[in-house]
Each structure stands twice: as structure tokens, then as C-alpha cells.
Amino acid sequence: MTESALSHALIEQVRADLSRAGFVVDPAAVAVDGGVHVAHDARRGVVVSWATTAQMTTSDLAGHHHVRAAVHLALLTILTGAGYTVASDPASGEVIVTGLPA
């Protein structure tokens, strides 16, 4: 399997696992609806990030930071529990998936 095919397979598996866990993955209008975005970064791996509704970000910044931290922890817990190799970036809220479950 080519690197591109492996990346695509990893992205699709991560999306499916997060959807099964109850997350809205790759919503049509992230800025409006919020949700989890899964994309490939050639240097880092599969990057999982979370976006909130614009209203929450601007109306309650402290609340937004608490929710972002909780979602970050949930993403880490779900993905590591599913057997993925992940790295955490708490500053950005991103979770980087570097390998498929065994």
C-alpha cells in the first residue's frame, strides 16, 4: 500500500472511530456548527482538531478554554483507547495520530 493510501485509510478509520464515539466529524460548516476536523499533515501525521461555534468562542472565552481542554482529553482518551499512537498538543488542542491500531 502506498503512503498516500495508508494516510487515507488512517484518516477514514480515525473519522469512523470518532463518529462512533459521538463526535460530529468534519461538519459542513465548521465555523458555524463546530465539531471535529480530521486532516493529513505530511510532516506530522493525521491531525485531529476541534472547533466550537463562533458564538461560544466570543461570548465566553473562559468557558471555551475549559470545554476545549475537556474535548482534547476526550479525543486523547478515545484514540489511545482504540489503540492509535498519538501525540498531544495541548496549546493548540490538536491530537496527532501517527499510527494505526495494532
N, C-alpha and C positions, 0 to 999 in steps of 0.2 A: 504494500500500500504506500502511496506517495505521501510526502509530508503534508501536502495540501489536503489530501483525502483524510489523513489522520486528524488534522486540525478540524475539518468539517465534522467528522464523526464525534470528536470530543465536544465541540460546541453543541451539536444536536443532543448528545447524551446529557450534558450539563443542563440544557434547557428543559429536557424532559424530566429530569430528576427534580429540578426546582419547581416546575409546574405541578408535579405530583405532590410536592410538599406544600402547595397552596399559594405560591408566588405567581403574580402576573408577570410573565416573562416577555420582554420585548414588545411592550404595548405600542399601539399605532402612533400615539402622540405622547411620548414620554413626558414632555414638559407640562402637559395638561393633566394626564391621568396618573402619572407616577408609575413605578414598577421597576423590575429588574431588567438590566440590559446585559446581554452576553455577546462578546465580540472577540475576535482573534487579534492579538498583537504579536507580530513576528518576533519581536525581541523578548517578550515576557511570557507568552502563552495565552490562554483563554482568560480574558478579564471579565469579571462579573462585578457590575456596579449597580447601585440603587439610586433612583431619582424619586423625589417626592413631588407632590403638587406644588406649583408655584405659590399658591396661597399660603400653604403651611410654612414654606421657607421664609416668606416675607412677614407673616403675621406673628410668628412665634419662633424666633431664632434659637432660643434655649431649648425649647421643646423639640425642634428639628434635630439638634445635636444629640439629644437623648434617644430619639427614635432611630436616627442614623446609626448610633452605636449599637442599639439593640438589633437592628436588621443586619448589621455587619457580623455580629456574634451569631445570629441565626444562620446566615449564609455559611459562615465557617463551620458551624456545628453540623449542618445538613450535608455539606460537601465532604468534610472529613469523615463523617459517619457513613457516607456512601462509599468511602474508600479512595476518594481522589487525593492526589498530592496537591496541596495548596500552600500559598504564601499569603500573608495578610499585610495590608497597608492601611492601618487604622487612620492615618492622616487623610487619605483620600476616600476611605471607605471601600476601596476595591479589594476583591479577593481574586488572586491569580491562580488559576488551575494549570498545573504543569504536567499532569499525567492522569491517564485513565485508571479506574479501579482495577485491582488485580483480579 
